[in-house]
Amino acid sequence: MFVAGFAGREVPVAAVPLQDSPVPAALQRTSDYLTHPVFKTYHSETELLRYLYRLQSQDLSLTTAMIPLGSCTMKLNATAEMLPVTWPEFANIHPFVPLDQAQGYQIMFRQLEAWLAEITGFDGISLQPNAGSQGEYTGLLVIRQYHQRRGDAHRQVCLIPESAHGTNPASAVMAGMKVVPVACDSDGNIDIADLSAKAEKHRDNLAALMVTYPSTHGVFEEGILQICEIVHANGGQVYMDGANMNAQVGLCRPADFGADVCHLNLHKTFCIPHGGGGPGMGPIGVKAHLVPFLPGHQVVERGGSETSIGAVSAAPWGSGAILPISWMYIALMGGEGLTKATQVAILNANYIAKRLEAHYPVLYKAQNGLVAHECILDLRQFKKSAGIEVDDIAKRLIDYGFHPPTVSWPVAGTIMVEPTESESLPELDRFCDAMIAIRAEIQDIEDGKADLQNNLLKRAPHSAASLLTTEWDRPYSREQAAYPTAWTRENKFWAAVDRIDNAYGDRNLVCACLPMEAYQE
């Protein structure tokens, strides 16, 4: 094993003096590390920069086009909101520093908690949970502690509607609860009759209901007040999944219509970037009777009580270093701006639904014909009429310069589209135009003008490598494949690879490590 030396020379690890290391000899590494060629290939800043940029160019990000993922779409994060994260006053403070040495942080925490309390209507806020899923878990622990302190430890049944957010059942099981599903009606709302029957059946053991509002079906639960009343009447608490809070801010508050606990995805509604799996923040808000049970911490005294559920994260305020982003977002937007963002998010989703409903059925709507912050487009009919699956449409969208929406969730054979408030009308129109054009391509298959298997959708996406070949065995032109719109001629995003077999890949895992030949001496 070698490490970098002076003037580009490599120095054997054994030659590096370790006698002055504070690490005990028994714990010092002697095996090889960083053996992948990537750590030995790029020897100048320019080479490394080009390598990183090549990787970046293979990723369709918000710098290229709208990413219309449904249910948990991230906002485009303003540079002004991100800058404070780089300031040493925020970035270089240890989470366990004595509180009198972090007064600025304390002011920010208190202000952010107060703002989130006003936005949601709750009496107490905990910033400790590090993700939306951890917020769910924390909220349910608070509910469980509430029941146990009242002598109701037997209350362990958690009702979860079919329209709930995907992580809800796992969170309930981790919190020691038994999941009982609740049906939904044809409009995507909770079936109140089924909810009432199951709440009454389990009234002696009912701990909570987990409800997502607006639901993952993309509609506001029209009976939300009655739903909360039914649960409370049978001794349970209402946990609201706040993943879709970006359709509520400034218009309504969870605590006002009956929720006892609610988590907030700061990495969605309040602008903390969540790309690449983190970092996220999922603080919870609770009503007054649950405040004594909020998370505490054994290292940093937060004025908690003996009834606290204890710590759910290693640090007392979770990923505190990224909280300036949400603080900046709320401060810059103000009450009027936050409300406008919510209104535009709902408007954008309804605009897409209305433009596309003549071409693709919108699966769930409210009685007024509107959706909430996202819409589910039903693509199942095309499997029978043209042999086209939802994956075919998703992959063809890449040729049009779009990241595909959420596929086959929460309903198989559908796509869920959420534009958020970040996208402009021209970008919404470009997405709608692409979807309408794809519908015309499907129509050609239905009419027999395009081959059932060898067509634009079944062969999508089209990489540059597949197009720049001498032989072309497809019954459509290279131009149709690569440049379906004028926009793509000027702003083409090239897929790194052609069509892959998803099912085969799921069943035949491939190791991403070096091939065996690399280990031969």
C-alpha positions in Angstrom: 0.0 0.0 0.0 1.3 3.5 -0.9 0.3 7.0 0.1 1.0 10.2 -1.7 4.4 11.7 -1.1 6.3 14.9 -2.1 6.6 15.8 -5.7 4.2 13.1 -6.9 6.3 10.3 -5.3 4.5 7.4 -3.6 5.7 6.4 -0.1 5.0 3.0 1.4 2.7 3.0 4.3 5.4 1.3 6.4 7.6 4.3 5.9 5.1 6.7 7.4 6.1 7.3 11.1 3.3 6.3 13.4 5.1 6.3 16.7 3.8 9.7 17.6 0.2 8.8 16.7 -2.3 9.1 19.6 -4.0 6.0 18.2 -2.8 2.9 20.1 -0.6 0.5 18.1 -3.2 -2.3 18.4 -5.8 -0.1 16.7 -3.6 1.3 13.9 -4.5 0.2 10.4 -2.0 -2.1 8.7 -4.2 -3.4 5.8 -4.5 -1.7 2.4 -7.1 0.9 1.9 -8.4 3.2 -0.9 -7.3 0.6 -3.4 -9.8 1.5 -6.1 -8.1 3.0 -9.2 -10.1 6.2 -8.8 -7.9 7.1 -5.8 -4.7 6.7 -7.9 -5.8 8.0 -11.4 -6.3 11.8 -11.0 -3.1 13.6 -10.0 -4.1 17.2 -10.6 -6.9 19.4 -9.6 -7.9 19.8 -13.3 -8.1 16.0 -13.8 -10.2 15.5 -10.7 -12.5 18.4 -11.7 -13.1 16.9 -15.1 -13.8 13.5 -13.5 -16.3 15.0 -11.1 -17.9 17.0 -13.9 -18.3 13.8 -16.1 -20.1 12.2 -13.2 -22.3 15.2 -12.7 -23.2 15.4 -16.4 -24.8 11.9 -16.2 -27.3 13.1 -13.6 -30.5 14.8 -14.6 -30.8 17.4 -11.9 -32.9 20.5 -11.3 -30.2 22.4 -13.3 -31.6 20.6 -16.4 -35.3 20.3 -15.9 -38.2 19.8 -13.6 -38.1 16.6 -11.5 -41.8 15.9 -11.1 -41.5 13.1 -8.5 -44.7 12.8 -6.5 -45.2 12.7 -2.7 -41.8 13.9 -1.6 -40.5 16.3 -4.2 -37.7 18.6 -3.0 -37.8 22.4 -3.6 -35.2 24.2 -5.6 -33.0 25.6 -2.8 -32.1 29.3 -3.0 -28.4 30.2 -2.7 -29.2 32.8 0.0 -30.7 30.0 2.1 -27.7 27.8 1.8 -25.0 30.3 2.5 -25.2 30.4 6.3 -24.5 26.6 6.5 -20.9 27.5 5.3 -20.3 30.1 8.1 -18.0 28.8 10.8 -20.3 30.2 13.5 -22.8 27.5 12.4 -20.7 24.9 10.8 -17.9 24.5 13.4 -19.8 24.2 16.7 -19.9 20.8 18.4 -23.4 19.7 19.2 -22.5 19.1 22.9 -20.9 22.5 23.4 -22.2 24.2 26.7 -25.3 26.2 25.9 -23.8 29.5 27.0 -21.3 29.2 24.2 -24.0 28.7 21.5 -26.4 31.5 22.3 -26.9 32.3 18.6 -28.0 28.7 17.9 -30.4 28.9 20.9 -32.0 32.0 19.5 -32.4 30.4 16.1 -33.8 27.2 17.6 -36.4 29.1 19.6 -37.4 31.3 16.7 -37.7 28.3 14.3 -39.7 26.4 16.9 -42.0 29.4 17.4 -42.5 29.8 13.6 -43.3 26.1 13.1 -45.7 26.2 16.0 -47.5 29.1 14.5 -47.6 27.4 11.1 -49.0 24.1 12.4 -51.0 25.3 15.4 -49.2 23.0 17.9 -48.1 23.9 21.4 -44.7 22.2 21.4 -42.1 21.5 18.8 -39.1 19.1 18.9 -36.3 19.7 16.4 -34.5 16.5 17.3 -35.8 13.9 14.7 -33.4 13.7 11.8 -35.8 12.5 9.1 -39.5 12.3 8.2 -39.4 8.6 9.0 -37.7 9.3 12.4 -40.4 12.0 13.0 -43.1 9.4 12.5 -41.3 7.0 14.9 -40.8 9.8 17.5 -44.4 10.9 17.3 -45.6 7.4 17.9 -43.3 7.0 20.8 -44.7 10.2 22.3 -48.2 8.8 21.9 -47.2 5.4 23.4 -45.6 7.2 26.4 -48.8 9.2 26.8 -50.9 6.1 27.0 -48.5 4.3 29.3 -48.4 7.2 31.8 -52.2 7.1 31.9 -52.1 3.4 32.7 -53.2 2.4 29.2 -50.1 0.4 28.1 -52.4 -2.1 26.5 -53.3 0.5 23.8 -51.1 -0.7 20.9 -53.4 -0.8 17.9 -52.5 1.7 15.1 -55.0 2.3 12.3 -53.3 3.1 9.0 -55.3 4.0 5.8 -54.3 2.6 2.5 -53.7 6.2 1.4 -51.0 6.7 4.1 -47.4 7.6 3.4 -45.3 4.6 2.6 -43.1 4.5 5.8 -46.1 4.7 8.2 -46.6 0.9 8.8 -42.8 0.4 9.4 -42.8 3.2 12.0 -45.8 1.8 13.8 -44.2 -1.6 14.1 -40.9 -0.1 15.3 -42.8 1.8 18.0 -44.3 -1.5 19.2 -47.8 -1.1 17.7 -50.0 -3.5 15.8 -51.0 -2.2 12.4 -54.7 -2.4 11.3 -55.3 -1.2 7.7 -58.3 1.0 6.9 -59.9 1.0 3.4 -60.2 4.0 1.0 -63.2 4.8 -1.2 -63.1 5.2 -5.0 -62.2 8.9 -4.7 -59.1 8.1 -2.7 -60.5 9.3 0.6 -60.5 7.2 3.8 -63.6 5.0 4.0 -65.1 6.6 7.1 -67.5 3.7 7.6 -64.6 1.2 7.7 -62.6 3.5 9.9 -65.5 3.8 12.3 -66.1 0.1 12.4 -62.4 -0.7 13.1 -62.0 2.1 15.7 -65.0 0.8 17.6 -63.8 -2.8 17.3 -60.4 -1.9 18.8 -61.7 0.9 21.1 -60.2 -0.8 24.2 -56.8 -1.1 22.6 -56.7 1.8 20.1 -53.5 3.8 20.4 -53.5 6.0 17.3 -54.5 6.7 13.7 -51.8 7.6 11.2 -53.3 9.9 8.5 -51.5 11.7 5.7 -53.1 15.0 4.8 -53.4 15.7 1.9 -53.3 12.0 1.3 -50.7 10.1 -0.8 -53.6 9.8 -3.3 -53.2 13.5 -4.0 -56.5 14.7 -2.5 -57.5 16.5 0.7 -59.4 14.1 3.0 -62.8 15.7 2.9 -63.9 14.1 6.2 -60.8 14.9 8.2 -62.7 16.5 11.0 -65.0 13.5 11.4 -62.0 11.2 11.1 -60.2 12.8 14.0 -63.4 12.9 16.1 -63.9 9.1 15.6 -60.4 8.3 16.7 -60.6 10.5 19.8 -64.0 9.1 20.7 -62.5 5.7 20.8 -59.5 6.7 23.0 -56.9 7.1 20.4 -54.6 9.9 19.3 -54.3 11.3 15.8 -50.8 11.2 14.2 -50.7 13.3 11.0 -48.0 12.6 8.5 -46.8 16.0 7.5 -44.9 14.9 4.3 -47.5 16.9 2.3 -47.5 20.0 4.5 -46.5 22.1 1.5 -50.2 22.0 0.5 -51.3 23.4 4.0 -48.9 26.1 5.0 -50.8 29.4 5.4 -54.1 27.8 4.4 -54.8 25.4 7.3 -53.2 24.0 10.4 -53.1 20.3 11.5 -53.8 21.1 15.1 -56.9 23.1 14.2 -58.7 20.1 12.7 -57.8 17.5 15.3 -54.3 16.2 14.9 -52.4 15.6 18.1 -49.0 15.0 16.6 -47.5 15.9 13.2 -44.0 15.7 11.7 -42.7 18.2 9.3 -40.3 17.4 6.4 -38.0 20.4 6.6 -36.2 18.8 3.6 -39.3 19.2 1.6 -41.7 21.9 2.7 -39.0 24.1 4.2 -36.3 23.8 1.7 -33.5 21.8 3.2 -32.0 19.8 0.2 -32.5 16.1 0.5 -30.8 14.8 -2.7 -28.7 11.7 -2.3 -30.5 10.5 0.7 -29.8 13.3 3.2 -29.5 15.1 5.4 -33.1 15.4 6.3 -35.0 16.9 9.2 -38.3 15.7 10.6 -39.3 17.7 13.7 -42.6 17.0 15.3 -45.3 19.3 16.7 -47.6 18.2 19.5 -50.6 19.5 21.4 -50.2 20.6 25.0 -51.1 17.3 26.6 -48.2 15.6 24.8 -45.5 18.3 25.4 -44.2 16.5 28.6 -43.3 13.5 26.5 -41.2 15.2 23.8 -37.6 14.0 23.3 -34.9 15.0 25.8 -31.2 14.4 25.9 -28.9 13.1 28.6 -25.8 15.1 27.6 -27.3 18.6 26.9 -30.0 19.6 29.5 -33.0 20.9 27.7 -35.3 21.5 30.6 -37.1 18.2 29.9 -39.0 16.2 32.5 -38.9 12.6 33.8 -41.8 11.8 31.4 -39.7 12.4 28.3 -39.2 9.6 25.8 -35.5 10.3 25.9 -33.3 11.0 22.9 -34.1 9.7 19.4 -31.0 11.2 17.8 -27.4 11.4 18.9 -27.5 15.2 19.0 -30.1 17.2 21.0 -31.3 19.2 18.0 -30.7 16.6 15.3 -28.8 17.9 12.4 -28.7 21.4 13.8 -26.1 22.7 11.4 -28.6 22.6 8.5 -31.5 24.3 10.3 -30.3 27.8 9.2 -31.7 26.8 5.7 -35.3 26.5 7.0 -34.8 29.6 9.2 -33.7 31.6 6.2 -36.5 30.3 4.0 -39.3 31.2 6.5 -37.6 34.6 7.3 -37.3 35.5 3.6 -40.8 34.3 2.6 -42.7 35.7 5.5 -46.3 34.7 6.1 -47.6 36.1 2.9 -44.9 34.4 0.8 -45.3 31.0 2.5 -49.1 31.1 1.8 -48.5 32.1 -1.8 -46.0 29.2 -2.2 -48.7 26.8 -1.0 -51.3 28.3 -3.4 -49.0 28.0 -6.3 -48.1 24.4 -5.5 -51.7 23.5 -5.6 -52.4 25.6 -8.7 -49.5 23.9 -10.5 -50.7 20.4 -9.8 -54.2 21.2 -10.9 -53.0 22.9 -14.0 -51.1 19.7 -15.0 -54.1 17.6 -14.1 -56.5 19.7 -16.2 -54.2 19.9 -19.3 -53.6 16.1 -19.3 -57.0 14.7 -18.2 -58.1 14.5 -21.9 -55.1 12.3 -22.6 -54.6 10.4 -19.4 -57.2 9.7 -16.7 -56.5 11.4 -13.4 -57.1 8.6 -10.9 -58.3 10.5 -7.8 -60.1 13.9 -7.6 -62.1 15.6 -4.9 -65.9 16.1 -5.5 -65.1 19.5 -7.0 -62.9 17.8 -9.6 -59.7 19.2 -8.2 -56.5 17.6 -6.8 -54.3 18.8 -4.0 -50.5 19.2 -4.5 -50.0 16.3 -6.8 -52.0 14.2 -9.3 -51.9 10.5 -10.2 -52.2 9.7 -13.9 -53.6 6.3 -14.7 -51.6 4.5 -17.4 -53.0 1.0 -16.9 -55.2 1.1 -20.0 -52.2 1.2 -22.4 -51.0 -2.2 -21.4 -54.1 -3.7 -23.1 -54.4 -1.3 -26.0 -50.8 -1.0 -27.0 -48.7 -3.3 -24.9 -47.2 -0.2 -23.2 -46.2 -0.4 -19.5 -45.8 2.5 -17.1 -42.0 2.0 -17.3 -42.0 2.6 -21.1 -43.6 6.0 -20.6 -41.2 6.9 -17.8 -38.2 5.9 -19.9 -39.4 7.8 -22.9 -39.7 10.9 -20.8 -35.9 10.8 -20.4 -35.6 11.4 -24.2 -37.8 14.5 -23.8 -35.4 15.8 -21.1 -37.3 15.0 -17.9 -36.7 12.9 -14.9 -39.6 10.4 -14.7 -42.3 11.0 -12.1 -42.9 8.5 -9.3 -43.8 5.2 -10.9 -46.4 2.6 -9.7 -46.8 4.1 -6.2 -49.2 4.2 -4.4 -51.1 2.5 -7.3 -49.4 0.1 -9.7 -49.4 1.2 -13.3 -49.7 4.9 -12.5 -47.4 7.8 -12.2 -47.6 10.5 -9.5 -46.7 14.0 -10.6 -45.9 16.8 -8.2 -44.5 20.1 -9.7 -44.3 22.0 -6.4 -44.4 25.8 -6.5 -40.9 26.0 -7.8 -41.7 25.5 -11.5 -42.8 28.2 -14.0 -45.7 28.0 -16.4 -43.3 27.4 -19.4 -41.8 24.4 -17.7 -45.2 23.0 -16.7 -46.3 23.4 -20.4 -43.1 21.7 -21.6 -43.8 18.7 -19.4 -47.5 18.6 -20.4 -46.5 18.9 -24.1 -44.1 16.0 -23.7 -46.8 13.8 -22.1 -49.2 14.7 -24.8 -46.6 13.9 -27.5 -46.0 10.5 -25.8 -49.7 9.8 -25.9 -49.6 10.4 -29.7 -46.8 7.9 -29.9 -48.9 5.4 -28.0 -51.8 6.1 -30.4 -49.6 5.2 -33.4 -49.1 1.8 -31.7 -52.8 1.4 -31.1 -53.5 2.3 -34.7 -51.0 -0.2 -36.1 -48.7 2.6 -37.5 -45.9 1.6 -35.1 -44.5 -1.9 -34.3 -45.8 -3.4 -31.1 -42.3 -4.2 -29.8 -39.8 -2.2 -31.8 -41.1 1.4 -31.2 -40.1 4.7 -29.6 -41.3 3.7 -26.1 -40.2 0.2 -25.9 -36.6 1.1 -27.0 -36.4 4.3 -24.9 -34.2 5.9 -23.6 -31.9 6.5 -26.5 -28.3 7.2 -25.7 -25.9 8.8 -28.1 -24.0 5.5 -28.4 -27.1 3.7 -29.7 -27.8 6.5 -32.3 -24.3 7.0 -33.6 -24.1 3.6 -35.3 -23.6 2.5 -38.9 -26.6 0.1 -38.7 -30.0 1.3 -37.7 -32.5 -1.5 -37.3 -35.5 0.5 -36.0 -38.6 1.5 -37.9 -38.4 5.1 -36.7 -35.8 7.7 -37.4 -32.9 8.7 -35.2 -34.4 12.2 -35.2 -37.6 11.0 -33.7 -35.7 9.1 -31.0 -33.3 11.8 -29.9 -35.0 15.1 -30.7 -38.8 14.8 -30.2 -39.1 18.6 -29.5 -37.5 21.8 -30.5 -36.3 22.2 -26.8 -34.4 19.0 -26.9 -32.4 20.2 -29.9 -31.0 23.1 -27.9 -30.9 21.6 -24.4 -30.4 17.9 -25.0 -29.8 15.7 -22.0 -28.3 12.4 -23.1 -29.0 9.3 -21.1 -25.8 7.5 -20.1 -27.2 4.1 -21.0 -29.9 2.5 -23.2 -32.9 0.5 -22.0 -32.0 -1.9 -19.2 -34.0 -4.9 -18.0 -35.3 -3.8 -14.7 -36.7 -7.1 -13.6 -33.5 -9.0 -14.6 -31.5 -6.5 -12.6 -33.7 -6.9 -9.5 -33.2 -10.7 -9.7 -29.5 -10.7 -10.6 -27.6 -8.4 -8.4 -24.2 -7.3 -9.6 -21.3 -6.4 -7.3 -20.1 -2.8 -7.8 -16.6 -3.7 -6.5 -13.6 -4.4 -8.6 -13.5 -7.5 -10.8 -11.6 -10.6 -9.5 -8.8 -9.9 -12.0 -7.9 -6.8 -10.0 -6.9 -8.9 -7.0 -4.5 -11.2 -8.9 -0.9 -10.7 -7.9 
